[in-house]
Amino acid sequence: MPSHQSTGPFDVTLAPQPLSDVAAPAGLGRMSLDKRFHGQLQATSQGEMLSWRDAAKTSGGYVALELVRGTLAGREGSFVLQHSSTMAAGAPQQSITVVPGSGTGALAGLSGRMEVVIGEGGAHSYRFDWVLPD
């Protein structure tokens, strides 16, 4: 199976959400995600994120799941991305992967990893390394 790489910008809207009675005292944050991907990935996604940051806002971590719906290189379907990322003293370490078995339609069997890049002024873009069965 040949591997592919797709890149492009995306827009994201984060909206604070209430925490459970158990999580609220722990200093966690909860956000809903609403994204629009551009480039070879023409899609929208919705998801949810849990996060924590230190008081200096230089270290922390987040986990998230998002359902992506649209087209990838002209193939229509959906898939789920799982995020588990940290930042230590301003240095990010990302793990964003396609959940196995989550691909639907022409994206059934999709596997891959995504990297989020935040540029000057907060502009977001992605690099998505992916594989589909023949």
DSSP file (Angstrom, degrees, kcal/mol; ACC not computed):
  #  RESIDUE AA STRUCTURE BP1 BP2  ACC     N-H-->O    O-->H-N    N-H-->O    O-->H-N    TCO  KAPPA ALPHA  PHI   PSI    X-CA   Y-CA   Z-CA
    1    1 A M              0   0    0      0, 0.0     2,-0.1     0, 0.0     0, 0.0   0.000 360.0 360.0 360.0 122.5    0.0    0.0    0.0
    2    2 A P        -     0   0    0      0, 0.0   130,-0.6     0, 0.0     2,-0.3  -0.459 360.0-132.3 -72.9 144.6    1.5    3.3   -1.0
    3    3 A S  E     -A  131   0A   0    128,-0.1     2,-0.3    -2,-0.1   128,-0.2  -0.686  21.5-162.8 -95.9 154.0    1.7    6.1    1.6
    4    4 A H  E     -A  130   0A   0    126,-2.9   126,-2.3    -2,-0.3     2,-0.4  -0.871  10.6-147.2-130.6 160.3    0.6    9.6    0.9
    5    5 A Q  E     -A  129   0A   0     -2,-0.3     2,-0.4   124,-0.2   124,-0.2  -0.993  13.8-175.4-132.4 128.6    1.1   13.0    2.5
    6    6 A S  E     -A  128   0A   0    122,-2.6   122,-3.3    -2,-0.4     2,-0.3  -0.953   5.4-179.0-120.6 141.9   -1.5   15.8    2.4
    7    7 A T  E     +A  127   0A   0     -2,-0.4    33,-0.8   120,-0.2   120,-0.2  -0.924  16.4 121.1-135.1 160.3   -1.0   19.3    3.8
    8    8 A G  E     -A  126   0A   0    118,-1.5   118,-2.8    -2,-0.3    31,-0.1  -0.910  52.6 -73.5 165.0 173.5   -3.1   22.4    4.1
    9    9 A P  E     -A  125   0A   0      0, 0.0    29,-2.3     0, 0.0     2,-0.3  -0.427  37.8-167.4 -83.9 163.3   -4.6   25.0    6.4
   10   10 A F  E     -AB 124  37A   0    114,-2.0   114,-0.5    27,-0.2     2,-0.4  -0.990  15.2-137.1-147.9 153.8   -7.5   24.5    8.8
   11   11 A D  E     - B   0  36A   0     25,-2.3    25,-2.1    -2,-0.3     2,-0.4  -0.869  22.8-168.3-106.4 141.3   -9.7   26.7   10.9
   12   12 A V  E     - B   0  35A   0     -2,-0.4     2,-0.5    23,-0.2    23,-0.2  -0.994  13.1-165.4-135.1 139.2  -10.6   25.8   14.4
   13   13 A T  E     - B   0  34A   0     21,-2.2    21,-1.4    -2,-0.4     2,-0.4  -0.992  10.0-165.2-120.3 124.4  -13.1   27.1   16.9
   14   14 A L  E     - B   0  33A   0     -2,-0.5    19,-0.2    19,-0.2    -2,-0.0  -0.914   4.1-171.8-108.1 134.3  -12.8   26.0   20.5
   15   15 A A  E     - B   0  32A   0     17,-1.8    17,-2.5    -2,-0.4    -2,-0.0  -0.983  25.7-119.6-128.7 122.5  -15.7   26.5   22.9
   16   16 A P  E     - B   0  31A   0      0, 0.0    15,-0.3     0, 0.0    13,-0.0  -0.287  32.1-165.9 -58.0 141.5  -15.4   26.0   26.7
   17   17 A Q        -     0   0    0     13,-2.8    13,-0.4     1,-0.0     2,-0.0  -0.909  26.9 -93.2-127.2 154.7  -17.7   23.3   28.0
   18   18 A P        -     0   0    0      0, 0.0     2,-0.2     0, 0.0    11,-0.0  -0.361  38.7-134.8 -68.2 148.4  -18.8   22.5   31.6
   19   19 A L        -     0   0    0      1,-0.1    11,-0.0     9,-0.1     2,-0.0  -0.605  23.7 -98.7 -96.5 160.5  -16.8   19.8   33.5
   20   20 A S     >  -     0   0    0     -2,-0.2     4,-2.4     1,-0.1    -1,-0.1  -0.291  38.5-105.4 -68.3 164.0  -18.2   17.0   35.6
   21   21 A D  T  4 S+     0   0    0      1,-0.2    -1,-0.1     2,-0.2    -2,-0.0   0.784 122.6  50.9 -62.7 -27.1  -18.3   17.4   39.3
   22   22 A V  T  4 S+     0   0    0      1,-0.1     4,-0.2     2,-0.1    -1,-0.2   0.905 114.8  39.8 -76.1 -43.4  -15.3   15.0   39.6
   23   23 A A  T >4>S+     0   0    0      1,-0.2     3,-1.4     2,-0.1     5,-1.0   0.803  99.0  74.8 -79.4 -30.6  -13.1   16.8   37.0
   24   24 A A  G ><5S+     0   0    0     -4,-2.4     3,-1.4     1,-0.3    -1,-0.2   0.884  95.4  48.0 -55.1 -46.7  -13.9   20.5   37.9
   25   25 A P  G 3 5S+     0   0    0      0, 0.0    -1,-0.3     0, 0.0    -2,-0.1   0.666  99.7  70.6 -70.4 -11.8  -11.8   20.6   41.1
   26   26 A A  G < 5S-     0   0    0     -3,-1.4    -2,-0.2    -4,-0.2    -3,-0.1   0.530 109.6-115.6 -81.9  -5.8   -8.8   19.0   39.3
   27   27 A G  T < 5 +     0   0    0     -3,-1.4    26,-0.4    -4,-0.3    -3,-0.1   0.705  63.8 149.4  80.1  18.7   -8.1   22.1   37.3
   28   28 A L      < -     0   0    0     -5,-1.0     2,-0.3    24,-0.1    24,-0.2  -0.408  37.2-140.9 -80.7 161.8   -8.9   20.5   34.0
   29   29 A G  E     - C   0  51A   0     22,-2.8    22,-2.5    -2,-0.1     2,-0.4  -0.925   9.2-160.8-118.8 150.0  -10.3   22.3   30.9
   30   30 A R  E     + C   0  50A   0    -13,-0.4   -13,-2.8    -2,-0.3     2,-0.3  -0.998  14.4 174.0-132.9 130.0  -12.9   20.9   28.5
   31   31 A M  E     -BC  16  49A   0     18,-2.4    18,-2.8    -2,-0.4     2,-0.3  -0.967  27.5-132.4-134.0 147.6  -13.5   22.3   25.0
   32   32 A S  E     -BC  15  48A   0    -17,-2.5   -17,-1.8    -2,-0.3     2,-0.4  -0.778  26.5-142.7 -91.3 148.7  -15.6   21.4   22.0
   33   33 A L  E     +BC  14  47A   0     14,-2.5    14,-1.8    -2,-0.3     2,-0.4  -0.916  20.6 177.5-113.5 137.4  -13.8   21.4   18.7
   34   34 A D  E     +BC  13  46A   0    -21,-1.4   -21,-2.2    -2,-0.4     2,-0.3  -0.924  17.5 176.8-138.6 112.5  -15.2   22.6   15.4
   35   35 A K  E     -BC  12  45A   0     10,-2.4    10,-1.8    -2,-0.4     2,-0.4  -0.834  25.7-159.8-122.6 154.7  -12.8   22.5   12.4
   36   36 A R  E     -BC  11  44A   0    -25,-2.1   -25,-2.3    -2,-0.3     2,-0.3  -0.972  18.7-157.3-129.5 115.2  -12.7   23.1    8.7
   37   37 A F  E     -BC  10  43A   0      6,-3.1     6,-1.0    -2,-0.4     2,-0.3  -0.722   8.7-169.5 -94.4 143.6   -9.9   21.5    6.8
   38   38 A H        +     0   0    0    -29,-2.3     3,-0.5    -2,-0.3     2,-0.3  -0.855  47.9  41.9-127.0 162.5   -8.6   22.8    3.4
   39   39 A G  S    S-     0   0    0     -2,-0.3   -31,-0.2     1,-0.2    34,-0.0  -0.798 123.7 -15.6 101.6-147.0   -6.3   21.4    0.8
   40   40 A Q  S    S+     0   0    0    -33,-0.8    33,-2.1    -2,-0.3     2,-0.9   0.775 133.9  65.5 -65.9 -24.1   -6.4   17.7   -0.2
   41   41 A L  E     + D   0  72A   0     -3,-0.5     2,-0.9    31,-0.2    31,-0.2  -0.862  67.2 178.9 -98.2 101.7   -8.4   17.1    3.0
   42   42 A Q  E     + D   0  71A   0     29,-2.3    29,-2.6    -2,-0.9     2,-0.3  -0.865  36.4 117.2-102.4  97.7  -11.7   19.0    2.4
   43   43 A A  E     -CD  37  70A   0     -6,-1.0    -6,-3.1    -2,-0.9     2,-0.3  -0.961  54.9-132.8-157.0 165.4  -13.6   18.2    5.5
   44   44 A T  E     -CD  36  69A   0     25,-2.5    25,-3.1    -2,-0.3     2,-0.3  -0.887  24.0-167.9-119.2 157.9  -15.2   19.3    8.7
   45   45 A S  E     -CD  35  68A   0    -10,-1.8   -10,-2.4    -2,-0.3     2,-0.4  -0.997  11.5-165.9-145.8 152.0  -14.8   17.8   12.1
   46   46 A Q  E     +CD  34  67A   0     21,-1.5    21,-2.8    -2,-0.3     2,-0.3  -0.989  28.0 135.0-132.3 144.0  -16.4   18.0   15.5
   47   47 A G  E     -CD  33  66A   0    -14,-1.8   -14,-2.5    -2,-0.4     2,-0.3  -0.923  41.6-105.5-166.0-169.5  -14.9   16.7   18.7
   48   48 A E  E     -CD  32  65A   0     17,-2.1    17,-1.7    -2,-0.3     2,-0.4  -0.996  22.2-163.5-141.7 143.2  -14.1   17.1   22.3
   49   49 A M  E     -CD  31  64A   0    -18,-2.8   -18,-2.4    -2,-0.3     2,-0.4  -0.974   8.0-161.9-131.0 139.1  -10.9   17.9   24.2
   50   50 A L  E     +CD  30  63A   0     13,-2.5    13,-2.3    -2,-0.4     2,-0.3  -0.965  27.0 170.2-113.3 138.6   -9.8   17.6   27.9
   51   51 A S  E     -CD  29  62A   0    -22,-2.5   -22,-2.8    -2,-0.4     2,-0.3  -0.930  25.3-163.0-145.6 165.8   -6.7   19.6   28.9
   52   52 A W  E     - D   0  61A   0      9,-2.1     9,-2.3    -2,-0.3     2,-0.3  -0.970  11.2-176.4-148.3 139.8   -4.5   20.8   31.7
   53   53 A R  E     - D   0  60A   0    -26,-0.4     7,-0.2    -2,-0.3     2,-0.0  -0.978  26.4-115.7-134.9 150.5   -1.9   23.6   31.8
   54   54 A D    >   -     0   0    0      5,-2.6     3,-1.5    -2,-0.3     5,-0.1  -0.294  40.3 -99.0 -75.4 169.9    0.5   24.9   34.5
   55   55 A A  T 3  S+     0   0    0      1,-0.3    -1,-0.1     2,-0.1    -2,-0.0   0.817 124.8  53.2 -61.7 -32.0    0.1   28.4   35.9
   56   56 A A  T 3  S-     0   0    0      3,-0.0    -1,-0.3     1,-0.0    -2,-0.0   0.581 104.3-132.4 -79.3  -9.3    2.9   29.7   33.6
   57   57 A K  S <  S+     0   0    0     -3,-1.5    -2,-0.1     2,-0.2     3,-0.1   0.810  79.8 106.3  60.6  32.9    1.1   28.3   30.5
   58   58 A T  S    S+     0   0    0      1,-0.2    32,-3.1    29,-0.1     2,-0.3   0.532  75.8  39.0-112.7 -13.3    4.3   26.7   29.2
   59   59 A S  S    S+     0   0    0     30,-0.2    -5,-2.6    29,-0.2     2,-0.3  -0.981  70.7 101.0-138.0 149.6    3.6   23.0   30.1
   60   60 A G  E     -DE  53  87A   0     27,-2.3    27,-2.5    -2,-0.3     2,-0.3  -0.985  42.5-121.5 169.1-164.9    0.5   20.8   29.9
   61   61 A G  E     -DE  52  86A   0     -9,-2.3    -9,-2.1    -2,-0.3     2,-0.3  -0.988  11.7-162.6-162.4 162.7   -1.3   18.2   28.0
   62   62 A Y  E     -DE  51  85A   0     23,-2.6    23,-2.4    -2,-0.3     2,-0.3  -0.994   6.4-160.2-150.2 154.6   -4.5   17.3   26.2
   63   63 A V  E     +DE  50  84A   0    -13,-2.3   -13,-2.5    -2,-0.3     2,-0.3  -0.970  23.6 165.1-127.7 147.8   -6.4   14.4   24.9
   64   64 A A  E     -DE  49  83A   0     19,-1.6    19,-2.9    -2,-0.3     2,-0.4  -0.992  26.0-153.6-157.8 157.1   -9.2   14.7   22.2
   65   65 A L  E     -DE  48  82A   0    -17,-1.7   -17,-2.1    -2,-0.3     2,-0.4  -0.995  18.8-179.6-130.7 139.1  -11.3   12.7   19.8
   66   66 A E  E     -DE  47  81A   0     15,-2.0    15,-2.6    -2,-0.4     2,-0.6  -0.999  24.0-138.0-141.8 140.3  -12.7   14.2   16.7
   67   67 A L  E     -DE  46  80A   0    -21,-2.8   -21,-1.5    -2,-0.4     2,-0.5  -0.865  22.2-158.6 -95.6 118.4  -14.9   12.8   13.9
   68   68 A V  E     -DE  45  79A   0     11,-3.3    11,-2.0    -2,-0.6     2,-0.4  -0.860  10.7-176.3-101.7 127.7  -13.7   14.1   10.5
   69   69 A R  E     +DE  44  78A   0    -25,-3.1   -25,-2.5    -2,-0.5     2,-0.3  -0.990  38.9  54.6-127.8 130.8  -16.2   14.0    7.5
   70   70 A G  E    S-DE  43  77A   0      7,-2.6     7,-2.6    -2,-0.4     2,-0.4  -0.988  83.5 -35.7 156.8-142.1  -15.5   15.0    3.9
   71   71 A T  E     -DE  42  76A   0    -29,-2.6   -29,-2.3    -2,-0.3     2,-0.5  -0.949  32.6-165.7-123.9 142.7  -13.0   14.0    1.1
   72   72 A L  E >  S-DE  41  75A   0      3,-2.3     3,-1.9    -2,-0.4   -31,-0.2  -0.980  85.6 -19.9-124.5 114.1   -9.4   13.1    1.2
   73   73 A A  T 3  S-     0   0    0    -33,-2.1   -32,-0.1    -2,-0.5    -1,-0.1   0.881 131.2 -50.0  52.0  40.8   -7.7   13.2   -2.2
   74   74 A G  T 3  S+     0   0    0    -34,-0.5     2,-0.5     1,-0.2    -1,-0.3   0.424 112.3 121.8  82.7  -0.9  -11.2   13.0   -3.7
   75   75 A R  E <   -E   72   0A   0     -3,-1.9    -3,-2.3    31,-0.0     2,-0.3  -0.856  53.7-143.2-100.0 123.8  -12.3   10.0   -1.6
   76   76 A E  E     +E   71   0A   0     -2,-0.5    30,-2.5    -5,-0.2    31,-0.4  -0.653  48.1  81.3 -93.1 140.0  -15.4   10.6    0.4
   77   77 A G  E     -E   70   0A   0     -7,-2.6    -7,-2.6    -2,-0.3     2,-0.3  -0.981  61.5 -92.7 167.0-157.7  -16.0    9.3    3.9
   78   78 A S  E     +E   69   0A   0     26,-0.5    26,-2.3    -2,-0.3     2,-0.3  -0.940  27.0 176.4-144.2 165.5  -15.2    9.8    7.5
   79   79 A F  E     -E   68   0A   0    -11,-2.0   -11,-3.3    -2,-0.3     2,-0.4  -0.967  27.6-113.9-162.7 164.8  -12.7    8.8   10.2
   80   80 A V  E     -E   67   0A   0     19,-0.3    19,-2.7    -2,-0.3     2,-0.4  -0.907  19.5-153.8-111.1 133.9  -11.9    9.5   13.8
   81   81 A L  E     -EF  66  98A   0    -15,-2.6   -15,-2.0    -2,-0.4     2,-0.5  -0.895   6.0-156.1-103.2 135.4   -8.7   11.2   15.0
   82   82 A Q  E     -EF  65  97A   0     15,-3.0    15,-2.3    -2,-0.4     2,-0.4  -0.958   9.8-162.4-111.5 126.4   -7.3   10.5   18.5
   83   83 A H  E     +EF  64  96A   0    -19,-2.9   -19,-1.6    -2,-0.5    13,-0.2  -0.867  21.1 163.9-108.8 140.0   -5.1   13.1   20.1
   84   84 A S  E     +E   63   0A   0     11,-2.0     2,-0.3    -2,-0.4   -21,-0.2  -0.710  25.5 156.0-150.2  97.2   -2.7   12.7   23.0
   85   85 A S  E     -E   62   0A   0    -23,-2.4   -23,-2.6    -2,-0.2     2,-0.3  -0.899  21.4-168.0-132.0 153.3   -0.2   15.5   23.2
   86   86 A T  E     -EG  61  93A   0      7,-2.4     7,-2.8    -2,-0.3     2,-0.4  -0.894  10.6-151.7-133.1 163.6    2.0   17.3   25.7
   87   87 A M  E     -EG  60  92A   0    -27,-2.5   -27,-2.3    -2,-0.3     2,-0.5  -0.981   9.0-168.5-136.8 126.8    4.0   20.5   26.0
   88   88 A A  E >  S- G   0  91A   0      3,-2.2     3,-1.9    -2,-0.4   -29,-0.2  -0.957  76.7 -25.7-118.4 113.3    7.1   20.7   28.3
   89   89 A A  T 3  S-     0   0    0     -2,-0.5   -30,-0.2     1,-0.3    -1,-0.1   0.876 129.4 -46.5  51.0  42.4    8.5   24.2   28.8
   90   90 A G  T 3  S+     0   0    0    -32,-3.1    -1,-0.3     1,-0.2   -31,-0.1   0.348 112.6 118.3  87.6  -6.0    7.1   25.3   25.5
   91   91 A A  E <   -G   88   0A   0     -3,-1.9    -3,-2.2   -33,-0.2    -1,-0.2  -0.847  54.9-146.7 -98.4 112.6    8.3   22.2   23.4
   92   92 A P  E     -G   87   0A   0      0, 0.0     2,-0.4     0, 0.0    -5,-0.2  -0.459  14.6-169.3 -80.5 149.6    5.3   20.3   22.0
   93   93 A Q  E     -G   86   0A   0     -7,-2.8    -7,-2.4    -2,-0.1     2,-0.3  -0.953  17.4-163.8-134.4 115.9    5.1   16.6   21.5
   94   94 A Q        +     0   0    0     -2,-0.4     2,-0.3    -9,-0.2    -9,-0.2  -0.762  22.8 179.2-109.1 145.4    2.2   15.4   19.4
   95   95 A S        +     0   0    0     -2,-0.3   -11,-2.0     2,-0.0     2,-0.5  -0.853  17.6 159.3-138.0 104.0    0.5   12.1   18.9
   96   96 A I  E     +F   83   0A   0     18,-0.5    18,-2.6    -2,-0.3     2,-0.3  -0.968  15.3 167.3-128.1 113.0   -2.5   12.4   16.5
   97   97 A T  E     -FH  82 113A   0    -15,-2.3   -15,-3.0    -2,-0.5     2,-0.4  -0.903  41.2-106.8-130.1 153.5   -3.6    9.1   14.9
   98   98 A V  E     -F   81   0A   0     14,-2.4    14,-0.3    -2,-0.3   -17,-0.2  -0.659  43.5-117.4 -73.4 128.0   -6.5    7.7   12.9
   99   99 A V    >   -     0   0    0    -19,-2.7     3,-2.1    -2,-0.4   -19,-0.3  -0.547  37.3-107.2 -68.4 124.2   -8.4    5.3   15.1
  100  100 A P  T 3  S+     0   0    0      0, 0.0    -1,-0.1     0, 0.0    11,-0.1  -0.248 101.1  13.7 -55.9 136.1   -8.1    1.8   13.5
  101  101 A G  T 3  S+     0   0    0      9,-0.3    10,-0.1     1,-0.1    -2,-0.1   0.442  95.3 108.8  81.2   0.7  -11.4    0.7   11.9
  102  102 A S    <   +     0   0    0     -3,-2.1     2,-0.1     8,-0.2   -24,-0.1   0.632  46.4 107.7 -86.6 -12.6  -13.0    4.2   12.1
  103  103 A G        -     0   0    0      7,-0.3     6,-0.3    -4,-0.3     2,-0.3  -0.403  48.1-173.0 -69.0 139.2  -12.8    4.9    8.3
  104  104 A T    >   -     0   0    0    -26,-2.3     3,-2.2     4,-0.2   -26,-0.5  -0.832  46.9  -0.7-126.3 166.6  -16.1    4.8    6.4
  105  105 A G  G >  S-     0   0    0      1,-0.3     3,-1.6    -2,-0.3   -28,-0.2  -0.277 134.7  -9.4  58.6-136.4  -17.1    5.0    2.7
  106  106 A A  G 3  S+     0   0    0    -30,-2.5    -1,-0.3     1,-0.3   -29,-0.2   0.481 136.8  62.6 -73.6  -1.1  -14.2    5.4    0.4
  107  107 A L  G X  S+     0   0    0     -3,-2.2     3,-1.9   -31,-0.4    -1,-0.3   0.231  70.7 133.5-105.7  11.8  -12.0    6.0    3.5
  108  108 A A  T <  S+     0   0    0     -3,-1.6    -4,-0.2     1,-0.3   -29,-0.0  -0.420  73.3  23.1 -60.5 133.6  -12.6    2.5    4.9
  109  109 A G  T 3  S+     0   0    0     -6,-0.3    -1,-0.3     1,-0.3    22,-0.1   0.457  87.7 157.3  87.6   1.8   -9.3    1.0    6.0
  110  110 A L    <   +     0   0    0     -3,-1.9    -9,-0.3    22,-0.1     2,-0.3  -0.321  13.8 175.9 -61.4 138.0   -7.6    4.4    6.4
  111  111 A S  E     + I   0 131A   0     20,-2.1    20,-2.5   -11,-0.1     2,-0.3  -0.962  17.1 112.2-135.1 156.8   -4.6    4.6    8.7
  112  112 A G  E     - I   0 130A   0     -2,-0.3   -14,-2.4   -14,-0.3     2,-0.3  -0.943  48.3-105.3 163.5 176.1   -2.3    7.5    9.4
  113  113 A R  E     -HI  97 129A   0     16,-2.3    16,-2.6    -2,-0.3     2,-0.4  -0.976  23.7-155.6-132.3 143.7   -0.8   10.2   11.6
  114  114 A M  E     - I   0 128A   0    -18,-2.6   -18,-0.5    -2,-0.3     2,-0.4  -0.923   1.3-158.8-121.0 146.1   -1.4   13.9   11.6
  115  115 A E  E     - I   0 127A   0     12,-2.5    12,-2.1    -2,-0.4     2,-0.5  -0.990  10.9-146.9-121.4 133.5    0.8   16.8   12.8
  116  116 A V  E     - I   0 126A   0     -2,-0.4     2,-0.5    10,-0.2    10,-0.2  -0.855  11.9-164.2 -98.6 131.9   -0.6   20.2   13.6
  117  117 A V  E     - I   0 125A   0      8,-3.0     8,-2.2    -2,-0.5     2,-0.6  -0.972   4.8-159.6-117.5 128.0    1.5   23.2   12.9
  118  118 A I  E     - I   0 124A   0     -2,-0.5     6,-0.2     6,-0.2     3,-0.1  -0.935  19.8-172.1-109.6 115.6    0.7   26.6   14.5
  119  119 A G    >   -     0   0    0      4,-3.4     3,-2.0    -2,-0.6     4,-0.1  -0.093  38.5 -43.7 -94.3-169.0    2.4   29.4   12.5
  120  120 A E  G >  S+     0   0    0      1,-0.3     3,-1.2     2,-0.2    -1,-0.2  -0.272 127.8  17.2 -57.5 140.0    2.8   33.1   13.0
  121  121 A G  G 3  S-     0   0    0      1,-0.2    -1,-0.3    -3,-0.1    -2,-0.1   0.565 130.6 -72.4  72.9   7.5   -0.3   34.9   14.2
  122  122 A G  G <  S+     0   0    0     -3,-2.0    -1,-0.2     1,-0.3    -2,-0.2   0.564  79.0 163.2  85.7   8.8   -1.8   31.5   15.3
  123  123 A A    <   -     0   0    0     -3,-1.2    -4,-3.4    -5,-0.1     2,-0.4  -0.426  27.4-144.2 -63.4 132.8   -2.5   30.2   11.8
  124  124 A H  E     +AI  10 118A   0   -114,-0.5  -114,-2.0    -6,-0.2     2,-0.3  -0.803  25.4 165.0-103.0 139.8   -3.2   26.5   11.9
  125  125 A S  E     -AI   9 117A   0     -8,-2.2    -8,-3.0    -2,-0.4     2,-0.3  -0.939  19.5-141.0-142.7 168.3   -2.1   23.9    9.3
  126  126 A Y  E     -AI   8 116A   0   -118,-2.8  -118,-1.5    -2,-0.3     2,-0.4  -0.917   9.2-157.9-130.2 154.7   -1.8   20.1    9.1
  127  127 A R  E     -AI   7 115A   0    -12,-2.1   -12,-2.5    -2,-0.3     2,-0.6  -0.981  20.9-169.8-127.8 120.2    0.5   17.5    7.7
  128  128 A F  E     -AI   6 114A   0   -122,-3.3  -122,-2.6    -2,-0.4     2,-0.6  -0.943  10.4-167.2-120.8 112.2   -1.3   14.2    7.3
  129  129 A D  E     +AI   5 113A   0    -16,-2.6   -16,-2.3    -2,-0.6     2,-0.3  -0.886  28.9 165.2 -96.0 119.4    0.7   11.0    6.4
  130  130 A W  E     -AI   4 112A   0   -126,-2.3  -126,-2.9    -2,-0.6     2,-0.4  -0.925  29.5-157.9-142.7 160.4   -1.9    8.4    5.5
  131  131 A V  E     -AI   3 111A   0    -20,-2.5   -20,-2.1    -2,-0.3  -128,-0.1  -0.997   6.1-171.1-138.3 138.4   -2.4    5.0    3.8
  132  132 A L        -     0   0    0   -130,-0.6   -22,-0.1    -2,-0.4   -23,-0.1  -0.979  33.2-107.1-125.1 142.9   -5.5    3.4    2.2
  133  133 A P              0   0    0      0, 0.0   -23,-0.0     0, 0.0   -25,-0.0  -0.349 360.0 360.0 -64.2 151.7   -5.8   -0.2    1.1
  134  134 A D              0   0    0     -2,-0.0     0, 0.0     0, 0.0     0, 0.0   0.483 360.0 360.0 -66.5 360.0   -5.8   -0.7   -2.7
